[in-house]
Amino acid sequence: MVRHAGMSMPFWKQKTLAEMSREEWESLCDGCAKCCLLKLEDEDTGEIAYTRLHCRLLDAQACRCADYKNRKKIVEDCVILTPQTVAEINWMPRSCAYRLLLEGQDLPDWHHLVCGDRNRVHTTGHSIRGRTVSEDTVFDEDPEDWIVDWEGNEP
């Protein structure tokens, strides 16, 4: 690690996303699970709308994929985030660590790598825990009925 005034810099301040080890890359995920929400794209404007519906593989209490290793095989349109694809994905939440670092910003104070508490993302309201339903539980309603503003308004 690089040393500055007796302090070591964290890896996310020393490396680009592409330079990170797999372990470092995976540790950036804050567990908000917003990337597991169903999103709708306006065909005319390209604008992305988030919903309160989550992927059927999401363990909503843990805010983690129930089958992370096989997710792409089970959910065909699941997007595998990599250092190469993160810049191309326009729907990543503004609070996402991958997006923040790509844009030259720092991690928020509630991020577990900063505060040391993996639960803080939930206690500070930055995750979807307790605020979504599985896409498999909604049959008669249109996805448009589930649109929500995750960037500030409570669902």
PASEBA-1860 file (N, C-alpha, C; in nm, 3 decimals):
! residues 155
1> MVRHAGMS> 0.082/-0.120/0.000/0.000/0.000/0.000/0.086/0.125/0.000 ~ 0.034/0.228/-0.057/0.100/0.358/-0.058/0.078/0.423/0.077 ~ 0.182/0.481/0.131/0.172/0.545/0.262/0.170/0.697/0.248 ~ 0.080/0.759/0.323/0.071/0.905/0.326/0.054/0.948/0.471 ~ 0.148/1.023/0.522/0.143/1.077/0.657/0.105/0.970/0.760 ~ 0.167/0.854/0.750/0.143/0.748/0.847/0.017/0.667/0.823 ~ -0.057/0.698/0.719/-0.180/0.625/0.690/-0.166/0.554/0.556 ~ -0.226/0.438/0.545/-0.223/0.368/0.418/-0.351/0.399/0.340
9> MPFWKQKT> -0.336/0.410/0.212/-0.452/0.437/0.127/-0.524/0.307/0.096 ~ -0.656/0.308/0.097/-0.731/0.188/0.063/-0.714/0.154/-0.085 ~ -0.734/0.027/-0.117/-0.710/-0.020/-0.253/-0.791/0.056/-0.358 ~ -0.913/0.097/-0.325/-0.997/0.164/-0.425/-0.948/0.304/-0.459 ~ -0.854/0.357/-0.378/-0.794/0.487/-0.408/-0.659/0.470/-0.479 ~ -0.609/0.346/-0.481/-0.480/0.318/-0.543/-0.491/0.257/-0.682 ~ -0.602/0.190/-0.708/-0.616/0.112/-0.831/-0.737/0.156/-0.911 ~ -0.728/0.133/-1.041/-0.846/0.149/-1.125/-0.931/0.023/-1.106
17> LAEMSREE> -1.054/0.028/-1.153/-1.140/-0.090/-1.144/-1.076/-0.209/-1.215 ~ -1.014/-0.184/-1.329/-0.952/-0.292/-1.407/-0.830/-0.352/-1.338 ~ -0.765/-0.278/-1.251/-0.646/-0.326/-1.181/-0.677/-0.407/-1.056 ~ -0.801/-0.405/-1.013/-0.839/-0.473/-0.888/-0.840/-0.624/-0.904 ~ -0.805/-0.691/-0.795/-0.817/-0.837/-0.793/-0.965/-0.872/-0.788 ~ -0.996/-0.998/-0.814/-1.135/-1.041/-0.808/-1.193/-1.018/-0.669 ~ -1.114/-1.045/-0.567/-1.159/-1.025/-0.429/-1.187/-0.877/-0.401 ~ -1.098/-0.790/-0.445/-1.120/-0.646/-0.427/-1.245/-0.601/-0.503
25> WESLCDGC> -1.258/-0.646/-0.627/-1.374/-0.611/-0.710/-1.504/-0.651/-0.640 ~ -1.512/-0.775/-0.597/-1.634/-0.825/-0.533/-1.663/-0.751/-0.403 ~ -1.558/-0.709/-0.331/-1.579/-0.641/-0.204/-1.639/-0.502/-0.221 ~ -1.633/-0.446/-0.340/-1.691/-0.314/-0.364/-1.842/-0.313/-0.354 ~ -1.905/-0.427/-0.380/-2.050/-0.433/-0.373/-2.095/-0.401/-0.231 ~ -2.183/-0.302/-0.218/-2.229/-0.261/-0.085/-2.348/-0.341/-0.035 ~ -2.408/-0.424/-0.123/-2.521/-0.506/-0.080/-2.653/-0.432/-0.081 ~ -2.663/-0.324/-0.158/-2.789/-0.250/-0.164/-2.896/-0.324/-0.243
33> AKCCLLKL> -2.854/-0.405/-0.340/-2.938/-0.488/-0.427/-3.020/-0.407/-0.527 ~ -2.990/-0.280/-0.545/-3.062/-0.201/-0.643/-3.038/-0.250/-0.786 ~ -2.924/-0.312/-0.809/-2.897/-0.366/-0.942/-2.985/-0.488/-0.971 ~ -3.047/-0.546/-0.870/-3.134/-0.662/-0.887/-3.280/-0.623/-0.905 ~ -3.307/-0.495/-0.912/-3.443/-0.448/-0.937/-3.476/-0.460/-1.085 ~ -3.602/-0.484/-1.115/-3.645/-0.478/-1.254/-3.649/-0.331/-1.294 ~ -3.595/-0.306/-1.411/-3.589/-0.171/-1.462/-3.661/-0.166/-1.595 ~ -3.725/-0.054/-1.623/-3.797/-0.036/-1.748/-3.731/0.077/-1.825
41> EDEDTGEI> -3.716/0.058/-1.956/-3.654/0.161/-2.038/-3.757/0.219/-2.134 ~ -3.766/0.351/-2.135/-3.855/0.419/-2.229/-3.793/0.405/-2.368 ~ -3.866/0.346/-2.460/-3.813/0.321/-2.594/-3.781/0.449/-2.670 ~ -3.853/0.556/-2.641/-3.832/0.681/-2.713/-3.716/0.763/-2.657 ~ -3.708/0.771/-2.524/-3.607/0.858/-2.461/-3.486/0.783/-2.408 ~ -3.499/0.651/-2.387/-3.391/0.575/-2.327/-3.384/0.589/-2.177 ~ -3.475/0.668/-2.120/-3.477/0.689/-1.975/-3.508/0.558/-1.902 ~ -3.438/0.536/-1.792/-3.453/0.414/-1.713/-3.540/0.444/-1.590
49> AYTRLHCR> -3.637/0.359/-1.566/-3.722/0.370/-1.447/-3.702/0.244/-1.363 ~ -3.678/0.264/-1.235/-3.662/0.153/-1.142/-3.799/0.114/-1.087 ~ -3.813/-0.012/-1.050/-3.938/-0.058/-0.991/-3.912/-0.112/-0.851 ~ -4.020/-0.150/-0.782/-4.010/-0.218/-0.652/-4.011/-0.369/-0.669 ~ -3.995/-0.414/-0.792/-3.991/-0.558/-0.819/-3.845/-0.603/-0.829 ~ -3.812/-0.709/-0.756/-3.675/-0.759/-0.763/-3.669/-0.893/-0.834 ~ -3.552/-0.924/-0.882/-3.526/-1.049/-0.952/-3.567/-1.167/-0.865 ~ -3.616/-1.269/-0.929/-3.662/-1.388/-0.857/-3.550/-1.459/-0.782
57> LLDAQACR> -3.425/-1.434/-0.819/-3.313/-1.497/-0.750/-3.266/-1.420/-0.627 ~ -3.317/-1.300/-0.608/-3.270/-1.219/-0.496/-3.325/-1.270/-0.364 ~ -3.236/-1.290/-0.268/-3.276/-1.313/-0.130/-3.300/-1.173/-0.074 ~ -3.425/-1.133/-0.066/-3.460/-0.995/-0.033/-3.417/-0.953/0.108 ~ -3.411/-1.046/0.202/-3.369/-1.012/0.338/-3.218/-0.989/0.343 ~ -3.143/-1.074/0.276/-2.997/-1.062/0.276/-2.948/-0.960/0.173 ~ -3.034/-0.924/0.077/-2.996/-0.837/-0.035/-2.878/-0.895/-0.112 ~ -2.886/-1.024/-0.135/-2.783/-1.096/-0.211/-2.849/-1.196/-0.304
65> CADYKNRK> -2.783/-1.228/-0.412/-2.833/-1.327/-0.506/-2.829/-1.464/-0.441 ~ -2.939/-1.537/-0.456/-2.948/-1.671/-0.396/-2.863/-1.773/-0.471 ~ -2.826/-1.744/-0.595/-2.739/-1.835/-0.672/-2.645/-1.752/-0.759 ~ -2.559/-1.677/-0.693/-2.470/-1.582/-0.760/-2.386/-1.650/-0.869 ~ -2.334/-1.766/-0.839/-2.246/-1.836/-0.933/-2.318/-1.872/-1.063 ~ -2.444/-1.912/-1.055/-2.519/-1.959/-1.171/-2.624/-1.860/-1.220 ~ -2.620/-1.737/-1.174/-2.727/-1.642/-1.202/-2.754/-1.620/-1.350 ~ -2.651/-1.615/-1.430/-2.668/-1.589/-1.573/-2.734/-1.709/-1.643
73> KIVEDCVI> -2.708/-1.828/-1.595/-2.771/-1.948/-1.652/-2.920/-1.953/-1.619 ~ -2.955/-1.904/-1.501/-3.094/-1.911/-1.453/-3.176/-1.791/-1.502 ~ -3.116/-1.673/-1.497/-3.184/-1.550/-1.541/-3.105/-1.499/-1.661 ~ -3.154/-1.530/-1.777/-3.081/-1.502/-1.901/-3.040/-1.357/-1.918 ~ -3.125/-1.264/-1.878/-3.091/-1.123/-1.898/-3.017/-1.060/-1.779 ~ -2.971/-1.143/-1.686/-2.887/-1.092/-1.576/-2.758/-1.036/-1.637 ~ -2.719/-0.920/-1.591/-2.598/-0.855/-1.642/-2.483/-0.883/-1.546 ~ -2.377/-0.938/-1.599/-2.257/-0.963/-1.519/-2.171/-0.837/-1.525
81> LTPQTVAE> -2.155/-0.774/-1.412/-2.079/-0.651/-1.404/-1.930/-0.682/-1.400 ~ -1.856/-0.619/-1.489/-1.710/-0.635/-1.496/-1.648/-0.497/-1.511 ~ -1.517/-0.485/-1.492/-1.454/-0.356/-1.516/-1.475/-0.308/-1.660 ~ -1.492/-0.400/-1.752/-1.513/-0.363/-1.892/-1.656/-0.319/-1.919 ~ -1.754/-0.377/-1.851/-1.893/-0.345/-1.881/-1.951/-0.233/-1.795 ~ -1.890/-0.205/-1.683/-1.949/-0.107/-1.590/-1.968/0.029/-1.656 ~ -1.878/0.070/-1.741/-1.889/0.200/-1.807/-2.002/0.204/-1.909 ~ -2.042/0.088/-1.959/-2.147/0.081/-2.061/-2.288/0.070/-2.002
89> INWMPRSC> -2.297/0.042/-1.874/-2.427/0.018/-1.812/-2.480/0.149/-1.754 ~ -2.584/0.202/-1.818/-2.634/0.334/-1.778/-2.736/0.329/-1.664 ~ -2.771/0.211/-1.618/-2.874/0.201/-1.515/-2.821/0.172/-1.375 ~ -2.691/0.170/-1.359/-2.637/0.147/-1.224/-2.678/0.264/-1.134 ~ -2.720/0.235/-1.011/-2.764/0.343/-0.921/-2.651/0.445/-0.896 ~ -2.690/0.568/-0.871/-2.591/0.674/-0.845/-2.503/0.643/-0.724 ~ -2.555/0.565/-0.630/-2.481/0.534/-0.508/-2.391/0.411/-0.522 ~ -2.395/0.344/-0.638/-2.318/0.222/-0.658/-2.167/0.250/-0.654
97> AYRLLLEG> -2.095/0.171/-0.577/-1.950/0.190/-0.563/-1.878/0.180/-0.697 ~ -1.919/0.088/-0.781/-1.855/0.072/-0.912/-1.872/0.200/-0.995 ~ -1.992/0.253/-0.995/-2.020/0.376/-1.069/-1.946/0.495/-1.009 ~ -1.950/0.507/-0.876/-1.882/0.618/-0.809/-1.733/0.619/-0.842 ~ -1.668/0.504/-0.829/-1.524/0.499/-0.856/-1.493/0.523/-1.003 ~ -1.576/0.470/-1.092/-1.558/0.494/-1.235/-1.565/0.643/-1.266 ~ -1.653/0.714/-1.195/-1.671/0.858/-1.217/-1.573/0.943/-1.136 ~ -1.477/0.879/-1.069/-1.374/0.953/-0.995/-1.417/1.001/-0.858
105> QDLPDWHH> -1.527/0.947/-0.806/-1.575/0.986/-0.674/-1.530/0.884/-0.570 ~ -1.547/0.917/-0.445/-1.510/0.827/-0.336/-1.633/0.749/-0.288 ~ -1.607/0.648/-0.209/-1.716/0.570/-0.152/-1.785/0.651/-0.043 ~ -1.916/0.633/-0.026/-1.988/0.706/0.078/-1.950/0.657/0.217 ~ -1.975/0.738/0.318/-1.935/0.703/0.455/-2.009/0.581/0.508 ~ -2.125/0.546/0.451/-2.200/0.430/0.497/-2.154/0.299/0.430 ~ -2.064/0.308/0.332/-2.014/0.188/0.264/-1.933/0.104/0.362 ~ -1.952/-0.026/0.359/-1.885/-0.115/0.457/-1.733/-0.109/0.451
113> LVCGDRNR> -1.675/-0.079/0.335/-1.530/-0.067/0.328/-1.480/0.059/0.397 ~ -1.566/0.157/0.414/-1.531/0.282/0.481/-1.561/0.273/0.630 ~ -1.682/0.227/0.664/-1.726/0.228/0.805/-1.702/0.096/0.878 ~ -1.679/-0.012/0.804/-1.655/-0.142/0.868/-1.780/-0.218/0.908 ~ -1.896/-0.167/0.869/-2.023/-0.228/0.910/-2.106/-0.263/0.786 ~ -2.115/-0.392/0.752/-2.191/-0.437/0.635/-2.341/-0.408/0.648 ~ -2.388/-0.386/0.767/-2.530/-0.361/0.789/-2.569/-0.214/0.770 ~ -2.471/-0.125/0.769/-2.500/0.019/0.762/-2.574/0.056/0.634
121> VHTTGHSI> -2.549/-0.010/0.523/-2.620/0.018/0.399/-2.771/0.001/0.419 ~ -2.808/-0.090/0.508/-2.950/-0.115/0.536/-3.004/-0.016/0.641 ~ -2.929/0.005/0.747/-2.978/0.091/0.856/-2.987/0.238/0.815 ~ -2.911/0.276/0.714/-2.916/0.414/0.666/-3.013/0.431/0.549 ~ -3.082/0.324/0.510/-3.183/0.332/0.406/-3.131/0.333/0.264 ~ -3.009/0.288/0.243/-2.951/0.288/0.108/-2.971/0.156/0.035 ~ -3.038/0.060/0.097/-3.064/-0.068/0.031/-3.214/-0.082/0.005 ~ -3.250/-0.189/-0.063/-3.391/-0.215/-0.092/-3.454/-0.309/0.010
129> RGRTVSED> -3.380/-0.348/0.111/-3.431/-0.443/0.212/-3.566/-0.396/0.267 ~ -3.663/-0.489/0.260/-3.795/-0.462/0.316/-3.883/-0.372/0.232 ~ -3.842/-0.336/0.112/-3.917/-0.239/0.033/-3.952/-0.289/-0.107 ~ -3.933/-0.419/-0.132/-3.960/-0.473/-0.265/-4.036/-0.604/-0.256 ~ -4.082/-0.649/-0.372/-4.144/-0.782/-0.383/-4.081/-0.852/-0.503 ~ -4.085/-0.983/-0.501/-4.028/-1.061/-0.609/-4.112/-1.046/-0.735 ~ -4.045/-1.043/-0.847/-4.115/-1.036/-0.975/-4.209/-1.155/-0.993 ~ -4.181/-1.266/-0.929/-4.265/-1.387/-0.940/-4.397/-1.376/-0.864
137> TVFDEDPE> -4.409/-1.277/-0.777/-4.531/-1.264/-0.697/-4.634/-1.171/-0.760 ~ -4.597/-1.107/-0.868/-4.684/-1.011/-0.934/-4.732/-1.070/-1.066 ~ -4.861/-1.093/-1.076/-4.913/-1.157/-1.196/-5.008/-1.068/-1.276 ~ -5.098/-1.001/-1.208/-5.206/-0.930/-1.277/-5.176/-0.783/-1.304 ~ -5.068/-0.733/-1.251/-5.040/-0.591/-1.265/-4.927/-0.568/-1.364 ~ -4.925/-0.451/-1.422/-4.818/-0.414/-1.514/-4.696/-0.369/-1.435 ~ -4.576/-0.396/-1.486/-4.455/-0.349/-1.418/-4.455/-0.197/-1.398 ~ -4.520/-0.124/-1.488/-4.526/0.022/-1.476/-4.593/0.066/-1.346
145> DWIVDWEG> -4.681/-0.019/-1.294/-4.750/0.013/-1.168/-4.655/0.010/-1.049 ~ -4.537/-0.045/-1.067/-4.441/-0.063/-0.958/-4.324/0.034/-0.965 ~ -4.327/0.131/-1.055/-4.217/0.227/-1.070/-4.204/0.310/-0.943 ~ -4.080/0.334/-0.903/-4.052/0.410/-0.782/-3.922/0.490/-0.801 ~ -3.910/0.600/-0.729/-3.788/0.681/-0.731/-3.701/0.638/-0.614 ~ -3.600/0.556/-0.641/-3.513/0.506/-0.534/-3.410/0.610/-0.491 ~ -3.401/0.719/-0.562/-3.299/0.819/-0.530/-3.345/0.922/-0.428 ~ -3.459/0.900/-0.367/-3.498/0.997/-0.266/-3.636/0.977/-0.211
153> NEP> -3.727/0.926/-0.289/-3.863/0.910/-0.242/-3.888/0.767/-0.197 ~ -3.948/0.753/-0.082/-3.980/0.621/-0.028/-4.081/0.552/-0.119 ~ -4.061/0.423/-0.144/-4.160/0.351/-0.226/-4.292/0.338/-0.154
END
